[in-house]
Amino acid sequence: MPSLFATTREYSGITLVDLSGRISLGDGSALLRKTVRDLLDEGRTKIILNLGDVNYIDSSGIGELVSGFTAVRNRGGELKLLNLTKKVHDLLQITKLFTVFDVFNDESTAMRSFD
């Protein structure tokens, strides 16, 4: 059984990816990588990752967030984070990555940030 599930929604050229489960070494980080790369291959460069249902992330998962952010930025797009759990929020603060990502607590504000 996969450790991570991803569902995509699109509104006005912005893609929201609802993630649930674990972003960790193996299936979880591989699915995150594939999801972001597939979106880029389809020309979608305004991406919001909704992490509200992510209950665990390890260093491999953090690495994939950074890799995805870089890949999207290299294509002239933006990748933003939504609904961080306390664990993920704390981990991003400890690793100083909180300053790298645009982080939002509500979907409508995240979507308006692309304007």
Contacts in CASP RR format, 6 or more apart in sequence:
PFRMAT RR
TARGET T0000
AUTHOR 0000-0000-0000
METHOD contacts of the structure
MODEL  1
MPSLFATTREYSGITLVDLSGRISLGDGSALLRKTVRDLLDEGRTKIILN
LGDVNYIDSSGIGELVSGFTAVRNRGGELKLLNLTKKVHDLLQITKLFTV
FDVFNDESTAMRSFD
2 27 0 8 1.000
2 28 0 8 1.000
2 31 0 8 1.000
3 21 0 8 1.000
3 22 0 8 1.000
3 24 0 8 1.000
3 26 0 8 1.000
3 27 0 8 1.000
3 28 0 8 1.000
4 19 0 8 1.000
4 20 0 8 1.000
4 21 0 8 1.000
4 22 0 8 1.000
4 23 0 8 1.000
4 27 0 8 1.000
4 28 0 8 1.000
4 31 0 8 1.000
4 32 0 8 1.000
4 54 0 8 1.000
5 19 0 8 1.000
5 20 0 8 1.000
5 21 0 8 1.000
6 17 0 8 1.000
6 18 0 8 1.000
6 19 0 8 1.000
6 31 0 8 1.000
6 32 0 8 1.000
6 35 0 8 1.000
7 17 0 8 1.000
7 18 0 8 1.000
8 15 0 8 1.000
8 16 0 8 1.000
8 17 0 8 1.000
8 18 0 8 1.000
8 35 0 8 1.000
8 39 0 8 1.000
9 15 0 8 1.000
9 16 0 8 1.000
9 18 0 8 1.000
10 16 0 8 1.000
10 44 0 8 1.000
11 111 0 8 1.000
12 111 0 8 1.000
13 44 0 8 1.000
13 46 0 8 1.000
14 46 0 8 1.000
14 47 0 8 1.000
14 48 0 8 1.000
14 111 0 8 1.000
14 114 0 8 1.000
15 39 0 8 1.000
15 44 0 8 1.000
15 46 0 8 1.000
15 47 0 8 1.000
15 48 0 8 1.000
16 47 0 8 1.000
16 48 0 8 1.000
16 50 0 8 1.000
16 82 0 8 1.000
16 107 0 8 1.000
16 111 0 8 1.000
17 35 0 8 1.000
17 36 0 8 1.000
17 39 0 8 1.000
17 47 0 8 1.000
17 48 0 8 1.000
17 49 0 8 1.000
17 50 0 8 1.000
18 50 0 8 1.000
18 53 0 8 1.000
19 32 0 8 1.000
19 49 0 8 1.000
19 50 0 8 1.000
19 51 0 8 1.000
19 52 0 8 1.000
19 53 0 8 1.000
19 54 0 8 1.000
20 52 0 8 1.000
20 53 0 8 1.000
20 54 0 8 1.000
21 53 0 8 1.000
21 54 0 8 1.000
21 55 0 8 1.000
21 56 0 8 1.000
22 28 0 8 1.000
22 54 0 8 1.000
22 55 0 8 1.000
22 56 0 8 1.000
22 57 0 8 1.000
23 29 0 8 1.000
23 32 0 8 1.000
23 54 0 8 1.000
23 56 0 8 1.000
23 57 0 8 1.000
23 58 0 8 1.000
23 60 0 8 1.000
23 61 0 8 1.000
23 64 0 8 1.000
23 65 0 8 1.000
24 56 0 8 1.000
24 57 0 8 1.000
24 58 0 8 1.000
24 60 0 8 1.000
24 61 0 8 1.000
25 58 0 8 1.000
25 60 0 8 1.000
25 61 0 8 1.000
26 60 0 8 1.000
28 61 0 8 1.000
29 60 0 8 1.000
29 61 0 8 1.000
29 63 0 8 1.000
29 64 0 8 1.000
32 61 0 8 1.000
32 64 0 8 1.000
32 65 0 8 1.000
32 68 0 8 1.000
33 64 0 8 1.000
33 67 0 8 1.000
33 68 0 8 1.000
36 47 0 8 1.000
36 68 0 8 1.000
36 71 0 8 1.000
36 72 0 8 1.000
36 79 0 8 1.000
37 71 0 8 1.000
39 47 0 8 1.000
40 71 0 8 1.000
40 72 0 8 1.000
40 75 0 8 1.000
43 75 0 8 1.000
45 72 0 8 1.000
45 75 0 8 1.000
45 76 0 8 1.000
45 77 0 8 1.000
45 78 0 8 1.000
46 77 0 8 1.000
46 78 0 8 1.000
46 114 0 8 1.000
47 72 0 8 1.000
47 77 0 8 1.000
47 78 0 8 1.000
47 79 0 8 1.000
47 80 0 8 1.000
48 79 0 8 1.000
48 80 0 8 1.000
48 81 0 8 1.000
48 82 0 8 1.000
48 104 0 8 1.000
48 107 0 8 1.000
48 110 0 8 1.000
48 111 0 8 1.000
49 65 0 8 1.000
49 79 0 8 1.000
49 80 0 8 1.000
49 81 0 8 1.000
49 82 0 8 1.000
50 82 0 8 1.000
50 83 0 8 1.000
50 107 0 8 1.000
51 57 0 8 1.000
51 81 0 8 1.000
51 82 0 8 1.000
51 83 0 8 1.000
51 84 0 8 1.000
51 85 0 8 1.000
51 88 0 8 1.000
52 82 0 8 1.000
52 83 0 8 1.000
52 84 0 8 1.000
52 85 0 8 1.000
54 85 0 8 1.000
54 88 0 8 1.000
55 85 0 8 1.000
55 87 0 8 1.000
56 87 0 8 1.000
57 65 0 8 1.000
57 87 0 8 1.000
57 88 0 8 1.000
57 91 0 8 1.000
62 91 0 8 1.000
62 92 0 8 1.000
62 95 0 8 1.000
62 97 0 8 1.000
65 81 0 8 1.000
65 97 0 8 1.000
65 101 0 8 1.000
66 97 0 8 1.000
66 100 0 8 1.000
68 79 0 8 1.000
69 79 0 8 1.000
69 100 0 8 1.000
69 101 0 8 1.000
72 78 0 8 1.000
72 79 0 8 1.000
73 79 0 8 1.000
78 102 0 8 1.000
78 114 0 8 1.000
79 101 0 8 1.000
80 101 0 8 1.000
80 102 0 8 1.000
80 103 0 8 1.000
80 104 0 8 1.000
80 110 0 8 1.000
80 113 0 8 1.000
81 101 0 8 1.000
81 102 0 8 1.000
81 103 0 8 1.000
81 104 0 8 1.000
82 103 0 8 1.000
82 104 0 8 1.000
82 105 0 8 1.000
82 106 0 8 1.000
82 107 0 8 1.000
82 110 0 8 1.000
83 104 0 8 1.000
83 105 0 8 1.000
83 107 0 8 1.000
84 92 0 8 1.000
84 103 0 8 1.000
89 98 0 8 1.000
89 103 0 8 1.000
92 98 0 8 1.000
92 101 0 8 1.000
92 103 0 8 1.000
102 110 0 8 1.000
102 113 0 8 1.000
104 110 0 8 1.000
104 113 0 8 1.000
END
